[in-house]
Amino acid sequence: MRTPSDAYLRLLSPLLHPCQIHSVEFVDGDHWLIKAIDDKRQSVLCNVCKRPGVRFDHNWRKVRHLNFASKQVFILLELPRVQCMDHGVRNVHQLIAHNYSKYSPAFQEYIHREYFSGQPIVELAQKLMVPKTTIIRIVQNVTTRKLEESSETKDAKNSAPHRLLRP
């Protein structure tokens, strides 16, 4: 019989590539620790040139993800590093743990969306069990990133060649 946690883990699996879920531990009743280990069979790509490289080693990283069933979810990742012929040793790009953040992109987007929908910072901090300063910092970072992305797309549209209009 499948449980809601099985569905959650199935949804989470693609975000962990090239790692696979190894174990799920329930820590002190309020936390889940999901351990994802590097799948040595998967090829790894350089972050810069996206070409396959040789596995160099790995480092461990702990990332906070969205709550599930009122439990805090932490993911412990074994992130492989790749040795690229052109760029040297690089971390493998991970959808769930990018930019050396302690929080997953889904967690950050959720906080940003809830904040701008009118949720007070204090209530949001209590619901997600994180400090208020963390909520403020994440909102600032996501807002800055979105502004930078929108200005980049606006610049790309302005620099695109325009079609000649008939008089």
MIDOSE-1310 file (N, C-alpha, C; in nm, 2 decimals, decimal comma, always signed):
residues 167
mrtp	+0,08/-0,12/+0,00/+0,00/+0,00/+0,00/+0,09/+0,12/+0,00; +0,06/+0,22/-0,09/+0,14/+0,34/-0,10/+0,09/+0,44/+0,01; +0,18/+0,52/+0,06/+0,15/+0,62/+0,16/+0,17/+0,76/+0,09; +0,13/+0,87/+0,15/+0,15/+1,00/+0,10/+0,30/+1,03/+0,09
sday	+0,38/+0,97/+0,18/+0,53/+0,99/+0,18/+0,59/+0,93/+0,05; +0,53/+0,82/+0,00/+0,58/+0,76/-0,12/+0,56/+0,85/-0,24; +0,45/+0,92/-0,24/+0,42/+1,01/-0,35/+0,51/+1,13/-0,34; +0,54/+1,18/-0,22/+0,63/+1,29/-0,20/+0,77/+1,26/-0,25
lrll	+0,81/+1,14/-0,21/+0,95/+1,10/-0,25/+0,96/+1,08/-0,40; +0,85/+1,03/-0,47/+0,85/+1,01/-0,61/+0,86/+1,15/-0,68; +0,79/+1,25/-0,63/+0,80/+1,38/-0,68/+0,93/+1,45/-0,66; +1,00/+1,42/-0,55/+1,13/+1,47/-0,52/+1,24/+1,41/-0,60
spll	+1,23/+1,29/-0,64/+1,34/+1,22/-0,70/+1,40/+1,29/-0,82; +1,32/+1,34/-0,92/+1,39/+1,40/-1,03/+1,47/+1,52/-1,00; +1,44/+1,59/-0,89/+1,52/+1,71/-0,85/+1,66/+1,67/-0,80; +1,67/+1,55/-0,76/+1,80/+1,51/-0,70/+1,90/+1,45/-0,80
hpcq	+1,87/+1,44/-0,92/+1,96/+1,39/-1,03/+2,10/+1,45/-1,02; +2,21/+1,38/-1,02/+2,23/+1,24/-1,04/+2,23/+1,16/-0,91; +2,17/+1,21/-0,81/+2,16/+1,13/-0,68/+2,03/+1,06/-0,68; +2,03/+0,95/-0,60/+1,90/+0,88/-0,58/+1,88/+0,87/-0,43
ihsv	+1,75/+0,86/-0,39/+1,72/+0,86/-0,25/+1,76/+0,72/-0,19; +1,84/+0,73/-0,09/+1,90/+0,61/-0,02/+1,82/+0,57/+0,10; +1,78/+0,67/+0,18/+1,71/+0,64/+0,30/+1,63/+0,76/+0,35; +1,53/+0,74/+0,43/+1,45/+0,84/+0,49/+1,45/+0,81/+0,64
efvd	+1,49/+0,91/+0,72/+1,49/+0,89/+0,86/+1,39/+1,00/+0,92; +1,32/+0,95/+1,02/+1,23/+1,04/+1,10/+1,31/+1,08/+1,23; +1,35/+1,20/+1,23/+1,43/+1,25/+1,35/+1,34/+1,32/+1,44; +1,34/+1,28/+1,57/+1,26/+1,34/+1,68/+1,12/+1,38/+1,65
gdhw	+1,06/+1,31/+1,56/+0,91/+1,34/+1,53/+0,88/+1,46/+1,45; +0,97/+1,56/+1,44/+0,93/+1,68/+1,37/+1,02/+1,70/+1,25; +1,11/+1,62/+1,22/+1,20/+1,63/+1,11/+1,21/+1,51/+1,03; +1,23/+1,52/+0,90/+1,26/+1,41/+0,81/+1,40/+1,44/+0,76
lika	+1,48/+1,34/+0,75/+1,61/+1,36/+0,69/+1,62/+1,26/+0,57; +1,62/+1,31/+0,45/+1,63/+1,23/+0,33/+1,77/+1,23/+0,29; +1,83/+1,11/+0,28/+1,97/+1,09/+0,24/+1,97/+1,05/+0,09; +2,03/+1,13/+0,01/+2,04/+1,10/-0,13/+2,19/+1,08/-0,17
iddk	+2,22/+0,96/-0,22/+2,36/+0,94/-0,25/+2,38/+0,94/-0,40; +2,50/+0,97/-0,44/+2,54/+0,98/-0,58/+2,52/+0,84/-0,65; +2,45/+0,84/-0,76/+2,43/+0,72/-0,84/+2,55/+0,72/-0,94; +2,65/+0,63/-0,91/+2,77/+0,62/-0,99/+2,75/+0,58/-1,13
rqsv	+2,63/+0,53/-1,16/+2,61/+0,49/-1,30/+2,57/+0,60/-1,39; +2,52/+0,71/-1,33/+2,48/+0,83/-1,41/+2,60/+0,91/-1,46; +2,60/+0,96/-1,58/+2,71/+1,04/-1,62/+2,69/+1,18/-1,56; +2,80/+1,25/-1,54/+2,80/+1,38/-1,48/+2,85/+1,48/-1,58
lcnv	+2,79/+1,60/-1,58/+2,83/+1,71/-1,68/+2,89/+1,83/-1,61; +2,98/+1,89/-1,68/+3,05/+2,01/-1,63/+2,94/+2,12/-1,62; +2,94/+2,20/-1,52/+2,85/+2,31/-1,51/+2,86/+2,42/-1,62; +2,98/+2,44/-1,66/+3,01/+2,55/-1,76/+2,98/+2,51/-1,90
ckrp	+3,04/+2,40/-1,95/+3,03/+2,36/-2,09/+2,93/+2,25/-2,12; +2,87/+2,19/-2,01/+2,77/+2,08/-2,02/+2,82/+1,96/-2,09; +2,95/+1,94/-2,10/+3,01/+1,82/-2,16/+3,03/+1,72/-2,05; +3,02/+1,59/-2,08/+3,05/+1,48/-1,98/+3,20/+1,49/-1,93
gvrf	+3,21/+1,46/-1,80/+3,35/+1,46/-1,75/+3,37/+1,34/-1,66; +3,48/+1,33/-1,60/+3,52/+1,22/-1,51/+3,48/+1,26/-1,37; +3,42/+1,17/-1,29/+3,39/+1,19/-1,15/+3,52/+1,21/-1,08; +3,53/+1,32/-1,00/+3,65/+1,35/-0,92/+3,64/+1,30/-0,78
dhnw	+3,54/+1,35/-0,71/+3,51/+1,31/-0,57/+3,37/+1,36/-0,54; +3,33/+1,38/-0,42/+3,20/+1,43/-0,38/+3,21/+1,51/-0,25; +3,11/+1,59/-0,22/+3,10/+1,66/-0,09/+2,96/+1,65/-0,05; +2,94/+1,65/+0,08/+2,80/+1,64/+0,14/+2,74/+1,78/+0,16
rkvr	+2,61/+1,79/+0,14/+2,55/+1,92/+0,15/+2,41/+1,89/+0,21; +2,37/+1,97/+0,31/+2,24/+1,96/+0,37/+2,15/+2,08/+0,33; +2,03/+2,05/+0,27/+1,95/+2,15/+0,22/+1,81/+2,14/+0,28; +1,75/+2,25/+0,32/+1,61/+2,25/+0,37/+1,51/+2,26/+0,25
hlnf	+1,42/+2,17/+0,25/+1,31/+2,17/+0,15/+1,18/+2,20/+0,21; +1,07/+2,20/+0,13/+0,94/+2,23/+0,17/+0,89/+2,13/+0,28; +0,82/+2,18/+0,37/+0,76/+2,10/+0,48/+0,67/+2,00/+0,41; +0,65/+1,88/+0,47/+0,56/+1,78/+0,43/+0,49/+1,72/+0,55
askq	+0,36/+1,72/+0,55/+0,28/+1,67/+0,66/+0,32/+1,74/+0,79; +0,34/+1,87/+0,79/+0,38/+1,95/+0,91/+0,51/+1,91/+0,97; +0,60/+1,84/+0,89/+0,73/+1,80/+0,93/+0,83/+1,88/+0,85; +0,94/+1,92/+0,91/+1,05/+1,99/+0,84/+1,12/+1,88/+0,76
vfil	+1,16/+1,91/+0,64/+1,23/+1,82/+0,55/+1,37/+1,87/+0,52; +1,47/+1,79/+0,55/+1,61/+1,82/+0,52/+1,66/+1,72/+0,42; +1,74/+1,76/+0,33/+1,79/+1,66/+0,23/+1,94/+1,66/+0,24; +2,00/+1,55/+0,27/+2,15/+1,54/+0,28/+2,19/+1,48/+0,15
lelp	+2,27/+1,56/+0,07/+2,31/+1,52/-0,07/+2,45/+1,48/-0,07; +2,48/+1,38/-0,14/+2,62/+1,35/-0,18/+2,64/+1,40/-0,32; +2,69/+1,53/-0,33/+2,71/+1,59/-0,46/+2,84/+1,55/-0,52; +2,83/+1,49/-0,64/+2,96/+1,46/-0,71/+3,02/+1,58/-0,77
rvqc	+3,15/+1,58/-0,78/+3,23/+1,68/-0,85/+3,29/+1,62/-0,98; +3,29/+1,70/-1,08/+3,34/+1,65/-1,21/+3,47/+1,72/-1,25; +3,56/+1,64/-1,31/+3,68/+1,70/-1,36/+3,67/+1,72/-1,51; +3,66/+1,84/-1,55/+3,64/+1,88/-1,69/+3,78/+1,91/-1,75
mdhg	+3,80/+1,87/-1,87/+3,93/+1,90/-1,94/+3,96/+2,05/-1,95; +3,85/+2,13/-1,97/+3,87/+2,27/-2,00/+3,85/+2,36/-1,87; +3,77/+2,31/-1,78/+3,74/+2,40/-1,66/+3,79/+2,35/-1,53; +3,86/+2,24/-1,52/+3,90/+2,18/-1,40/+3,80/+2,11/-1,32
vrnv	+3,81/+2,11/-1,19/+3,71/+2,04/-1,10/+3,60/+2,13/-1,07; +3,48/+2,09/-1,09/+3,36/+2,16/-1,07/+3,25/+2,08/-1,00; +3,16/+2,15/-0,92/+3,05/+2,08/-0,86/+2,95/+2,05/-0,97; +2,88/+1,94/-0,96/+2,78/+1,91/-1,06/+2,65/+1,99/-1,03
hqli	+2,59/+2,04/-1,13/+2,47/+2,13/-1,11/+2,36/+2,04/-1,05; +2,29/+2,10/-0,95/+2,19/+2,03/-0,88/+2,06/+2,12/-0,88; +1,95/+2,07/-0,92/+1,83/+2,15/-0,92/+1,79/+2,19/-0,78; +1,81/+2,10/-0,69/+1,76/+2,13/-0,55/+1,86/+2,20/-0,46
ahny	+1,98/+2,21/-0,51/+2,08/+2,28/-0,42/+2,17/+2,37/-0,50; +2,11/+2,47/-0,56/+2,19/+2,56/-0,64/+2,24/+2,68/-0,57; +2,34/+2,74/-0,62/+2,40/+2,87/-0,56/+2,44/+2,86/-0,42; +2,48/+2,74/-0,37/+2,53/+2,72/-0,24/+2,43/+2,77/-0,13
skys	+2,31/+2,76/-0,16/+2,20/+2,80/-0,06/+2,17/+2,69/+0,03; +2,13/+2,72/+0,15/+2,09/+2,62/+0,25/+1,95/+2,58/+0,23; +1,88/+2,65/+0,14/+1,73/+2,62/+0,11/+1,71/+2,59/-0,03; +1,62/+2,50/-0,06/+1,59/+2,46/-0,19/+1,52/+2,57/-0,27
pafq	+1,53/+2,57/-0,40/+1,46/+2,68/-0,48/+1,31/+2,67/-0,45; +1,25/+2,55/-0,44/+1,10/+2,54/-0,41/+1,07/+2,61/-0,28; +1,15/+2,59/-0,18/+1,13/+2,65/-0,05/+1,14/+2,80/-0,06; +1,24/+2,85/-0,13/+1,25/+2,99/-0,14/+1,13/+3,05/-0,22
eyih	+1,09/+2,99/-0,33/+0,98/+3,04/-0,41/+0,85/+3,04/-0,33; +0,83/+2,94/-0,24/+0,71/+2,93/-0,16/+0,71/+3,05/-0,06; +0,82/+3,08/+0,00/+0,83/+3,19/+0,09/+0,80/+3,32/+0,02; +0,86/+3,34/-0,10/+0,84/+3,46/-0,17/+0,69/+3,47/-0,21
reyf	+0,63/+3,37/-0,26/+0,49/+3,37/-0,30/+0,40/+3,40/-0,18; +0,42/+3,34/-0,07/+0,34/+3,36/+0,05/+0,35/+3,50/+0,10; +0,47/+3,55/+0,10/+0,50/+3,69/+0,15/+0,42/+3,79/+0,07; +0,43/+3,78/-0,07/+0,36/+3,87/-0,15/+0,21/+3,85/-0,17
sgqp	+0,16/+3,74/-0,11/+0,02/+3,72/-0,11/-0,04/+3,77/+0,02; +0,04/+3,84/+0,10/-0,01/+3,90/+0,22/+0,01/+3,83/+0,35; +0,08/+3,72/+0,35/+0,11/+3,64/+0,47/+0,21/+3,72/+0,56; +0,18/+3,75/+0,68/+0,27/+3,82/+0,77/+0,40/+3,74/+0,80
ivel	+0,51/+3,81/+0,81/+0,64/+3,74/+0,83/+0,64/+3,66/+0,95; +0,58/+3,70/+1,06/+0,58/+3,63/+1,19/+0,50/+3,50/+1,17; +0,39/+3,50/+1,10/+0,31/+3,38/+1,08/+0,38/+3,28/+0,99; +0,44/+3,34/+0,89/+0,52/+3,25/+0,79/+0,64/+3,19/+0,86
aqkl	+0,71/+3,26/+0,94/+0,82/+3,20/+1,02/+0,78/+3,09/+1,11; +0,66/+3,11/+1,18/+0,61/+3,01/+1,27/+0,57/+2,89/+1,20; +0,50/+2,91/+1,08/+0,45/+2,79/+1,00/+0,56/+2,71/+0,95; +0,67/+2,77/+0,90/+0,78/+2,70/+0,84/+0,89/+2,67/+0,94
mvpk	+0,88/+2,72/+1,06/+0,98/+2,69/+1,16/+1,12/+2,74/+1,13; +1,13/+2,86/+1,08/+1,25/+2,93/+1,05/+1,25/+3,07/+1,11; +1,37/+3,13/+1,13/+1,37/+3,26/+1,19/+1,32/+3,37/+1,10; +1,26/+3,48/+1,15/+1,21/+3,59/+1,07/+1,31/+3,65/+0,98
ttii	+1,44/+3,66/+1,03/+1,54/+3,71/+0,95/+1,57/+3,63/+0,82; +1,55/+3,50/+0,84/+1,57/+3,41/+0,72/+1,46/+3,44/+0,62; +1,34/+3,46/+0,66/+1,23/+3,49/+0,57/+1,26/+3,62/+0,50; +1,30/+3,72/+0,57/+1,33/+3,85/+0,51/+1,44/+3,84/+0,40
rivq	+1,55/+3,77/+0,44/+1,67/+3,75/+0,35/+1,63/+3,67/+0,22; +1,55/+3,57/+0,24/+1,50/+3,49/+0,12/+1,42/+3,57/+0,03; +1,32/+3,65/+0,09/+1,24/+3,74/+0,01/+1,32/+3,84/-0,07; +1,42/+3,90/+0,00/+1,51/+4,00/-0,07/+1,59/+3,93/-0,18
nvtt	+1,64/+3,81/-0,16/+1,72/+3,74/-0,26/+1,64/+3,70/-0,38; +1,52/+3,64/-0,36/+1,44/+3,60/-0,47/+1,39/+3,72/-0,55; +1,35/+3,83/-0,48/+1,31/+3,95/-0,55/+1,42/+4,00/-0,64; +1,54/+4,01/-0,58/+1,66/+4,06/-0,66/+1,68/+3,97/-0,78
rkle	+1,68/+3,84/-0,76/+1,70/+3,75/-0,87/+1,59/+3,76/-0,98; +1,47/+3,78/-0,94/+1,36/+3,79/-1,04/+1,38/+3,93/-1,11; +1,42/+4,03/-1,04/+1,44/+4,16/-1,11/+1,55/+4,15/-1,21; +1,66/+4,08/-1,17/+1,77/+4,06/-1,27/+1,73/+3,98/-1,39
esse	+1,65/+3,88/-1,37/+1,61/+3,79/-1,48/+1,52/+3,87/-1,57; +1,43/+3,95/-1,51/+1,34/+4,03/-1,60/+1,41/+4,14/-1,68; +1,52/+4,20/-1,62/+1,59/+4,30/-1,69/+1,68/+4,23/-1,80; +1,72/+4,11/-1,78/+1,80/+4,04/-1,88/+1,71/+4,00/-2,00
tkda	+1,59/+3,96/-1,97/+1,50/+3,93/-2,08/+1,45/+4,05/-2,16; +1,44/+4,16/-2,08/+1,40/+4,29/-2,15/+1,52/+4,34/-2,24; +1,64/+4,32/-2,19/+1,76/+4,36/-2,27/+1,77/+4,27/-2,40; +1,74/+4,14/-2,38/+1,74/+4,05/-2,50/+1,64/+4,09/-2,60
knsa	+1,52/+4,13/-2,55/+1,41/+4,17/-2,65/+1,45/+4,30/-2,72; +1,51/+4,39/-2,65/+1,55/+4,52/-2,71/+1,66/+4,50/-2,81; +1,75/+4,41/-2,79/+1,86/+4,39/-2,88/+1,83/+4,30/-3,00; +1,71/+4,24/-2,99/+1,67/+4,15/-3,10/+1,65/+4,23/-3,23
phrl	+1,69/+4,18/-3,35/+1,66/+4,25/-3,47/+1,52/+4,27/-3,49; +1,48/+4,39/-3,53/+1,34/+4,42/-3,55/+1,31/+4,40/-3,70; +1,19/+4,36/-3,72/+1,14/+4,34/-3,86/+1,12/+4,48/-3,92; +1,14/+4,48/-4,05/+1,12/+4,61/-4,12/+0,96/+4,63/-4,13
lrp	+0,92/+4,74/-4,10/+0,78/+4,77/-4,11/+0,75/+4,84/-4,24; +0,64/+4,80/-4,30/+0,60/+4,87/-4,43/+0,55/+5,01/-4,39; +0,58/+5,11/-4,48/+0,54/+5,25/-4,46/+0,39/+5,26/-4,48
